Amino acid sequence: MDFYRKVPREFSEGTLGGSIISILSAVLMLYLFLSELGKYSTSSFETKVVVDRSVDGELLRINFNLSFPALSCEFASVDVGDALGLNRFNLTKTVFKRAIDAEMNPIGPLQWDRAVKEVLKASDEEHEQAVRRVEEHKKELALLKESNSKAADGKAHVVYEIDDLNSLQAMVHDPTHAVVLVNFYAPWCPWCQRLEPVYEAAGLSVHEKYPPGTKQRVLFTKIDCVVHEKFCMQQVVTGYPTIRIFTHGTDILVHDGKREHAFYKGPRTVDALTQFVDTLVPKPEPVSQSSIEAAREANFNLQLPASVDVQRRIMGPGCAITGFVLVKKVPGHLWISASSPDHSFHGQNMNMTHVVNHFYFGHQLSDDRRRYLEKFHAGEKAGDWHDRLAGQTFVSESAHISHEHYLQTVLTSIAPRGRFALPFSVYEYTQHAHAVHEPLPKAKFHYQPSPMQIAVSEERMAFYSFITSLMAIIGGVYSVMGIADGVLFNSIALVRKKLELGKQI
């Protein structure tokens, strides 16, 4: 039995039409073969939607890297909350901060964000004593003025109220003033109201120690940031009260090549403020020479001590915040705002413009897995589904503007094909944003994990399917083209026969 019997060559006939069809058959077979080979060498993805298989208690990791050019690191706070009512404020364990300038350039080291310790404040008894002392001073001053006593001139200005910015410049540049303390305050601020009598009582004590005529004179001053709002903003004062320390005409220190502010952040008590001043200047001595040059030389040698009460803050109006938080897999929100247990804030001065360098859920993808994810999304609109917000800027066009981000995230589990390929999961999300008006602005990220999960498996054509398709291509093309050749040959023969019969007639 032979399925492939041969026909002798002398019994076969070649035709022009058969040659053309043979060439077309070969080209068609080659095209179909290459197409099938490409299909065999590439993979396809099978996608199905299932209920999220996360176990109870599994946590969701939120990673962020944000830059705020107008929010000080001193007050920047990262808070989270969820639909279960769990709220956590001022997270520090996994949050790092770095001071930046208005152009987003780093001007300080990346530092671990430590929990802010509440400043020790005067007790009710100490506060009442300070109030009584200030009132007694005012009564004594009033009596001296009524009697036209010259002693009133020495007691009049214990805490100078800065009404003219030129007068402030004159005070801090006066060579007879060793140290000038400036209290930046707002009348509506409760912490400023609480500090006011304590600050004035401390000014009285210091005035008695360093009266006019001493070599190292210390001045207590204050400036209303509601009246001089623009100046306070230029001084990067965002929280009230803020006590700056001016020496040699400025409060700027140069430390390790960085420009820093010097400001007081010790206990807000009369004794603490008085003792703090004592650490800044030597023991007061009468001026031995009346010349200004002698006073200038004495002040030139003054150095701020490395005291725990002198906090050195890197001079940068902005802050870069990076880190991660772990939250329950329920709808919630993460927000960044100005917060402090000892300061008040005015929304008019807050600008929450920010740049999202990175914001994604889960763990960071390796380059191989990122390329694999891009292959899965091939043909779709360009965009990083894993980190959609990366590189976007959100600008506050006016005061009191908060930025709300709404993120809907879904877990995608991908099972690559291959002996050594390991399955992995990635959180992808969509995002929408808009600006809203709030008394105290913030940047808020609302997230909502999907109850569904996308399961993706990579599929490839089996080898036997490839061989079957290859045989089908060869046999199919050969058979179809053979039929076409037979039809063409018989049609031509029939036409020729009719033409011959027509000639004979």
SULMOPE-V437559 format. One record per backbone hydrogen bond with DSSP energy under -1.0 kcal/mol. NH is the residue of the N-H (numbers start at 1). CO is the residue of the C=O. If there is no record, write none. Layout:
nh={NH;NH}
co={CO;CO}
//
This chain:
nh={11;12;19;20;21;22;23;24;25;26;27;28;29;30;31;32;33;34;35;36;37;38;39;40;41;42;44;46;48;50;52;58;60;62;63;64;65;66;67;68;71;75;76;77;79;80;81;82;83;85;88;91;95;96;97;98;100;101;104;107;111;113;122;127;128;129;130;131;132;133;134;135;136;137;138;139;140;141;142;143;144;145;146;147;148;149;152;153;156;158;160;162;168;169;170;171;172;173;177;178;179;180;181;182;183;184;185;189;193;194;195;196;199;200;201;202;203;204;205;206;207;208;209;210;214;215;219;221;222;223;225;228;232;233;234;235;236;237;240;242;244;245;246;247;250;253;255;258;260;261;262;263;264;265;268;269;273;274;275;276;277;278;279;281;287;295;296;297;298;299;300;302;307;310;311;313;315;316;318;319;320;321;322;323;324;325;327;330;332;333;334;335;336;337;339;344;349;354;355;356;357;358;360;362;370;371;372;373;374;375;376;377;378;380;385;390;391;392;394;400;402;403;404;405;406;407;408;409;410;412;413;414;415;424;426;428;429;430;432;434;436;438;443;444;445;446;447;448;450;453;454;455;456;457;458;459;466;467;468;469;470;471;472;473;474;475;476;477;478;479;480;481;482;483;484;485;486;487;488;489;490;491;492;493;494;495;496;497;498;499;500;501;502;503;504;505}
co={8;9;15;16;17;18;19;20;21;22;23;24;25;26;27;28;29;30;31;32;33;34;35;36;37;38;459;457;455;453;451;55;327;325;360;323;358;321;355;319;68;72;72;337;335;88;333;86;331;82;80;78;92;322;111;320;318;105;101;99;97;95;268;123;124;125;126;127;128;129;130;131;132;133;134;135;136;137;138;139;140;141;142;143;145;144;149;150;152;156;220;222;164;165;166;167;168;169;174;217;217;246;219;244;221;242;223;186;189;190;191;192;195;196;197;198;199;200;201;202;203;204;205;206;211;285;179;181;160;183;185;224;228;229;230;231;233;232;344;184;182;262;180;250;247;260;258;255;253;313;251;311;243;309;120;267;269;270;271;272;273;274;275;277;213;291;292;293;294;295;296;299;305;307;263;261;259;314;100;68;98;66;96;64;94;62;60;328;447;81;445;79;443;77;75;240;346;394;67;392;65;65;63;61;366;367;368;369;370;371;372;373;375;377;383;387;356;389;354;347;436;442;434;444;432;446;430;448;428;426;454;424;456;414;412;410;385;408;406;404;402;400;336;403;334;405;332;407;409;50;411;48;413;46;415;44;462;463;464;465;466;467;468;469;470;471;472;473;474;475;476;477;478;479;480;481;482;483;484;485;486;487;488;489;490;491;492;493;494;495;496;497;498;499;500;501}
//
